[in-house]
Amino acid sequence: MKVLANDGISQSGIDALEAAGFEVITTKVAQEQLINYINENHVDAILVRSATKVKKDIIDACPGLKLIGRGGVGMDNIDVAYAKEKGLHVINTPAASSASVAELVFAHLFTGVRFLHDSNRNMPLEGEANFAKLKKAYAKGVELRGKTLGVIGFGRIGQATAKVALGLGMKVVAFDPFIEETTINLDFFDGQSLSFHIQTISKDDVLKQADFITLHVPAQKEYVIGAKELEEMKEGAALINAARGGVIDEVALVDALESGKIAFAGLDVYENEPTPAIRILMHGKISLTPHIGAATNEAQDRIGVELADQIKSLLS
């Protein structure tokens, strides 16, 4: 059987599939050429990340396709219900990238509270001539320890983010419409472990209590954070989105940054991805990454192995 990993797959995933007798194709096929390529090469399974879309047109036009796999969590680039209705297996790897996304959230948080996104732009330009001026400009950093992190969306990634926060000595408040309470187990390098019981609260209460808010929600029809929600947040709070583009009203966010209501933002995903708005890209109070939440070597290894295990189970 042939597996097309159109957006790539780790070597560990390739090795696991080839050991089970699958042929793995890592050629990057353009979206408009996918149907012909799948049919001409008798592809049985296609694996994608966020770049490639597998919608109704491909599902209808490729009768030999048996499985669609998403390396990661979000499935909005796949017509999941329709694929299942047509008898295809649809798989993803919801747990594999949790730790990587959580660490990126804190990369943005540390960057924001110590102005690293701005100082890294300005030091090469002015560091030699205006060192004292820049030192003064970036002298009012704050510590994360003792602050409150609000987590909106308390599934696997939200809970992984909470673990990092608890390890830093932060308080965690969370909202999730499907989770009332959970226990976070914090495991340390020497085998010790601590457990934290967290009961979720209302979204409004999270907005009001949190010093920093991080989003871990699926794609939505409505904004999760719009002008109303930004207004409810603490004065000088900050907002991180490493979940999905379109869950924050970016126009309202820029307005809140300009007014000082929001101190800074960290964005890994965007409304107009892959062409984010220029006001977002050029804003001095926004830390930016190009949708790399799951892009660590460790996460990609886990994703590849998890996909391979599921494919072997379903198609062997």
Secondary structure per residue as TSV (DSSP state, phi and psi in degrees):
chain	resnum	aa	ss	phi	psi
A	1	M	-	360.0	149.9
A	2	K	E	-109.6	134.9
A	3	V	E	-119.6	121.5
A	4	L	E	-97.5	111.0
A	5	A	E	-93.8	82.9
A	6	N	T	-70.7	-27.2
A	7	D	T	-107.9	20.0
A	8	G	-	91.3	160.2
A	9	I	-	-155.9	148.7
A	10	S	-	-66.4	157.6
A	11	Q	H	-61.7	-34.6
A	12	S	H	-63.6	-36.1
A	13	G	H	-68.5	-42.1
A	14	I	H	-60.8	-46.6
A	15	D	H	-60.0	-41.7
A	16	A	H	-66.1	-39.5
A	17	L	H	-71.3	-43.3
A	18	E	H	-65.5	-35.0
A	19	A	H	-64.0	-26.3
A	20	A	T	-91.7	4.2
A	21	G	T	96.4	6.6
A	22	F	-	-86.5	147.2
A	23	E	E	-95.4	125.0
A	24	V	E	-107.1	124.1
A	25	I	E	-107.8	123.6
A	26	T	-	-110.6	13.7
A	27	T	-	-61.0	134.1
A	28	K	-	-87.0	111.8
A	29	V	-	-101.1	131.1
A	30	A	-	-61.2	147.7
A	31	Q	G	-52.5	-44.7
A	32	E	G	-72.8	-12.3
A	33	Q	G	-104.5	0.0
A	34	L	H	-61.0	-45.6
A	35	I	H	-58.4	-49.9
A	36	N	H	-62.2	-42.6
A	37	Y	H	-64.5	-46.1
A	38	I	H	-60.1	-44.6
A	39	N	H	-72.6	-43.0
A	40	E	H	-68.3	-30.1
A	41	N	T	-101.8	6.6
A	42	H	T	53.1	50.8
A	43	V	-	-75.2	130.5
A	44	D	-	-92.9	-30.9
A	45	A	E	-141.2	140.2
A	46	I	E	-120.1	132.5
A	47	L	E	-112.5	132.5
A	48	V	E	-133.5	166.6
A	49	R	-	-115.5	-124.4
A	50	S	S	-95.5	-15.6
A	51	A	S	-76.7	-46.5
A	52	T	S	-87.0	137.7
A	53	K	-	-105.5	135.6
A	54	V	B	-120.6	90.8
A	55	K	-	-106.8	-173.5
A	56	K	H	-54.8	-38.1
A	57	D	H	-61.0	-43.0
A	58	I	H	-70.8	-43.0
A	59	I	H	-59.4	-44.1
A	60	D	H	-69.8	-36.1
A	61	A	H	-87.4	-7.7
A	62	C	-	-123.5	78.0
A	63	P	T	-66.4	-18.6
A	64	G	T	-82.5	-9.4
A	65	L	-	-71.6	130.3
A	66	K	-	-112.2	-22.5
A	67	L	E	-150.4	140.0
A	68	I	E	-120.9	126.9
A	69	G	E	-120.6	138.6
A	70	R	E	-113.9	118.3
A	71	G	S	-79.6	90.2
A	72	G	S	141.5	-158.8
A	73	V	S	-102.1	-60.0
A	74	G	-	-64.3	138.8
A	75	M	-	-118.1	19.6
A	76	D	T	-71.3	-11.3
A	77	N	T	-93.6	9.3
A	78	I	B	-128.9	136.5
A	79	D	-	-81.2	81.1
A	80	V	H	-62.4	-52.8
A	81	A	H	-61.1	-42.2
A	82	Y	H	-66.9	-41.2
A	83	A	H	-60.9	-45.0
A	84	K	H	-65.2	-37.1
A	85	E	H	-61.2	-32.7
A	86	K	T	-86.4	4.0
A	87	G	T	89.3	11.1
A	88	L	-	-86.8	147.4
A	89	H	E	-79.1	137.5
A	90	V	E	-127.4	121.6
A	91	I	E	-128.2	158.7
A	92	N	E	-148.1	-174.2
A	93	T	-	-131.0	73.7
A	94	P	T	-65.5	-24.9
A	95	A	T	-96.8	-17.6
A	96	A	T	-66.2	-32.4
A	97	S	T	-105.3	6.7
A	98	S	H	-56.9	-49.1
A	99	A	H	-64.9	-37.3
A	100	S	H	-66.3	-43.7
A	101	V	H	-64.6	-42.5
A	102	A	H	-58.9	-42.8
A	103	E	H	-67.2	-34.7
A	104	L	H	-66.4	-37.7
A	105	V	H	-54.6	-45.2
A	106	F	H	-76.4	-24.7
A	107	A	H	-60.6	-43.7
A	108	H	H	-68.2	-38.3
A	109	L	H	-65.4	-48.3
A	110	F	H	-61.7	-39.7
A	111	T	H	-60.0	-45.2
A	112	G	H	-68.3	-44.7
A	113	V	H	-72.4	-18.3
A	114	R	T	-115.8	13.3
A	115	F	T	61.5	27.4
A	116	L	H	-65.7	-35.4
A	117	H	H	-61.0	-35.8
A	118	D	H	-84.1	-42.2
A	119	S	H	-66.3	-32.6
A	120	N	H	-69.6	-22.2
A	121	R	H	-79.9	-40.4
A	122	N	H	-90.3	-27.9
A	123	M	H	-59.6	-43.7
A	124	P	H	-63.4	-28.7
A	125	L	H	-86.4	-40.0
A	126	E	H	-124.9	-1.0
A	127	G	T	-59.0	-35.5
A	128	E	T	-78.3	-41.4
A	129	A	T	-87.1	-31.0
A	130	N	S	-130.0	43.1
A	131	F	H	-58.2	-47.9
A	132	A	H	-63.3	-38.8
A	133	K	H	-63.3	-44.4
A	134	L	H	-68.2	-38.0
A	135	K	H	-58.4	-42.6
A	136	K	H	-68.5	-39.4
A	137	A	H	-63.6	-32.6
A	138	Y	T	-107.4	23.9
A	139	A	-	-89.2	-2.7
A	140	K	-	-111.2	46.8
A	141	G	-	-69.1	164.0
A	142	V	-	-128.6	157.1
A	143	E	-	-91.8	149.3
A	144	L	S	-81.0	-31.7
A	145	R	T	-56.2	132.5
A	146	G	T	86.4	-8.9
A	147	K	-	-88.9	171.4
A	148	T	E	-108.8	124.7
A	149	L	E	-98.9	125.0
A	150	G	E	-98.2	127.2
A	151	V	E	-113.7	116.6
A	152	I	E	-103.9	109.7
A	153	G	S	100.4	100.6
A	154	F	-	-114.8	42.2
A	155	G	S	-82.2	-151.0
A	156	R	H	-58.0	-47.5
A	157	I	H	-73.0	-40.0
A	158	G	H	-59.8	-40.6
A	159	Q	H	-71.2	-36.3
A	160	A	H	-63.7	-37.4
A	161	T	H	-66.6	-40.0
A	162	A	H	-60.6	-35.9
A	163	K	H	-59.4	-44.7
A	164	V	H	-63.0	-43.1
A	165	A	H	-61.5	-45.0
A	166	L	H	-63.3	-39.2
A	167	G	H	-63.7	-26.5
A	168	L	T	-86.4	-4.6
A	169	G	T	87.2	23.5
A	170	M	-	-92.1	156.3
A	171	K	E	-87.8	142.8
A	172	V	E	-119.0	127.7
A	173	V	E	-120.6	144.8
A	174	A	E	-141.8	150.5
A	175	F	E	-128.2	135.2
A	176	D	-	-157.7	125.2
A	177	P	T	-67.1	-14.5
A	178	F	T	-110.6	-4.0
A	179	I	-	-127.1	123.3
A	180	E	S	-91.3	-36.7
A	181	E	E	-160.7	156.9
A	182	T	E	-158.4	164.9
A	183	T	E	-112.4	125.9
A	184	I	E	-98.0	120.4
A	185	N	E	-99.1	120.9
A	186	L	E	-105.4	108.5
A	187	D	E	-98.8	135.6
A	188	F	-	-107.8	166.9
A	189	F	T	-63.0	-26.1
A	190	D	T	-97.6	14.3
A	191	G	S	93.2	-10.5
A	192	Q	-	-71.5	155.6
A	193	S	E	-146.2	144.2
A	194	L	E	-126.7	144.6
A	195	S	E	-115.8	137.4
A	196	F	E	-125.0	121.6
A	197	H	E	-89.0	123.1
A	198	I	E	-121.6	123.9
A	199	Q	E	-102.5	126.9
A	200	T	-	-70.5	154.6
A	201	I	-	-125.4	-177.6
A	202	S	-	-71.1	156.9
A	203	K	H	-60.2	-42.2
A	204	D	H	-59.5	-41.3
A	205	D	H	-67.2	-37.6
A	206	V	H	-61.2	-46.0
A	207	L	H	-59.8	-38.9
A	208	K	H	-77.1	-31.1
A	209	Q	H	-91.7	-28.1
A	210	A	-	-81.3	140.6
A	211	D	S	-81.2	-31.3
A	212	F	E	-137.6	139.8
A	213	I	E	-123.3	133.9
A	214	T	E	-123.5	137.4
A	215	L	E	-102.3	134.7
A	216	H	-	-141.8	67.2
A	217	V	-	-125.5	157.2
A	218	P	-	-74.8	173.5
A	219	A	-	-58.9	142.2
A	220	Q	-	-128.4	157.7
A	221	K	S	-77.3	-32.6
A	222	E	S	-109.0	159.4
A	223	Y	-	-67.0	136.7
A	224	V	S	-79.5	-37.3
A	225	I	B	-123.1	109.1
A	226	G	-	-119.9	-163.4
A	227	A	H	-59.3	-40.4
A	228	K	H	-62.7	-46.4
A	229	E	H	-67.6	-39.0
A	230	L	H	-62.3	-37.3
A	231	E	H	-67.2	-32.2
A	232	E	H	-72.6	-21.9
A	233	M	S	-68.8	158.9
A	234	K	-	-58.9	148.3
A	235	E	T	-62.6	125.8
A	236	G	T	81.3	12.7
A	237	A	E	-73.2	175.6
A	238	A	E	-135.3	160.9
A	239	L	E	-135.5	131.7
A	240	I	E	-121.4	134.4
A	241	N	E	-129.5	105.0
A	242	A	-	-119.1	29.8
A	243	A	S	-104.1	-83.4
A	244	R	-	-141.8	142.7
A	245	G	T	-66.9	148.3
A	246	G	T	92.8	-3.3
A	247	V	S	-91.6	-9.8
A	248	I	B	-117.7	135.5
A	249	D	-	-75.0	103.1
A	250	E	H	-69.5	-29.0
A	251	V	H	-66.1	-45.9
A	252	A	H	-64.7	-36.0
A	253	L	H	-62.3	-46.8
A	254	V	H	-61.5	-41.2
A	255	D	H	-59.6	-42.8
A	256	A	H	-67.6	-34.8
A	257	L	H	-68.3	-41.4
A	258	E	H	-65.1	-37.6
A	259	S	H	-78.5	-15.1
A	260	G	T	89.6	-2.0
A	261	K	S	-58.8	-42.3
A	262	I	E	-109.0	130.1
A	263	A	E	-73.8	-43.3
A	264	F	E	-162.6	167.6
A	265	A	E	-136.3	154.5
A	266	G	E	-126.5	123.4
A	267	L	E	-125.2	128.3
A	268	D	S	-108.6	-14.6
A	269	V	S	-135.5	158.0
A	270	Y	-	-143.5	154.8
A	271	E	T	-60.5	-43.6
A	272	N	T	-105.9	33.6
A	273	E	T	-61.6	133.3
A	274	P	T	-98.5	25.8
A	275	T	S	-125.8	76.2
A	276	P	-	-59.3	153.6
A	277	A	-	-60.9	141.5
A	278	I	H	-63.9	-30.6
A	279	R	H	-64.8	-31.9
A	280	I	H	-73.5	-47.0
A	281	L	H	-65.0	-30.4
A	282	M	T	-98.9	-0.2
A	283	H	-	-77.8	130.7
A	284	G	T	-72.7	-10.8
A	285	K	T	-106.2	14.3
A	286	I	E	-120.0	125.6
A	287	S	E	-87.0	131.4
A	288	L	E	-122.5	136.5
A	289	T	-	-138.0	152.8
A	290	P	S	-93.3	64.6
A	291	H	S	55.4	61.9
A	292	I	-	-119.2	21.6
A	293	G	T	-51.5	-43.5
A	294	A	T	-97.2	7.6
A	295	A	-	-88.7	63.9
A	296	T	S	-120.4	155.1
A	297	N	H	-58.7	-40.4
A	298	E	H	-66.7	-44.1
A	299	A	H	-65.2	-41.0
A	300	Q	H	-66.4	-34.3
A	301	D	H	-63.5	-46.3
A	302	R	H	-62.7	-42.2
A	303	I	H	-61.9	-46.9
A	304	G	H	-60.2	-44.6
A	305	V	H	-67.4	-41.9
A	306	E	H	-64.3	-42.1
A	307	L	H	-62.1	-45.3
A	308	A	H	-60.0	-43.7
A	309	D	H	-61.6	-42.3
A	310	Q	H	-68.4	-40.5
A	311	I	H	-63.9	-44.0
A	312	K	H	-61.1	-40.3
A	313	S	H	-66.8	-37.3
A	314	L	H	-90.0	-30.9
A	315	L	H	-113.4	-14.7
A	316	S	-	-70.7	360.0
